[in-house]
Amino acid sequence: LLTDNIKDVNTVKQEVAGLANKVSIRKGIGLHDRFILTKGEGWSVGHSLKDFGSKNSYLAKMASSVDAESAFDDNWIKARIIL
């Protein structure tokens, strides 16, 4: 997870500790939109993930996720490790 909006790091760490999967979190800047990226595929999310499903929005499969993956990778390297 790459974000620039973490208000309470300790709460985030407690929530993640209860998950079955390993989660890596970094705090960075430079990306505004929300993306879900997997190997070779990507989706653009219309608004904040915290509101997803509670308001009208969209989840659109990207024709190519190469640019978003490249931007993510560049920001991931520069971001501060949270977890």
Secondary structure, DSSP 8 states (H G I E B T S, - for coil): -EES--S-HHHHHHHHHT-SS----EE--S--SEEEEETTEEEEESS-GGGBTTB---EEE-S--HHHHHHHHHHHHHSEE--
